[in-house]
Amino acid sequence: MRELVLYSRQGCCLCEGLESRLGDLELSKLELALQVIDIDAPETSPATRARFDFEVPVLAVDSRVLPRVSPRLQGEGLFGWLQQMLDALDGSTV
């Protein structure tokens, strides 16, 4: 199982929307487990906060940042996009 990391912050409507849409997907079919990291949480490193401060929401797999996903993408479209991103990662084209 691979880890899909969502770098996020509380109160960000784009972050919350993406987390909700990801929660609606059967990520286990892609062998993904979602982890949400609040970049403003005290336990988040200053380096992580600085890296993603103006970029959230950000998705990463295997510590590799994925291209920005459209806030309009949901359901099967979002699932398909994730599959494409995983295929690209496995082929090292992202």
Secondary structure, DSSP 8 states (H G I E B T S, - for coil): -EEEEEEE-TT-HHHHHHHHHHHTS-GGGGTEEEEEEETTSTTS-HHHHHHHTTT-SEEEETTEE-----TT--HHHHHHHHHHHHHHHHTT--
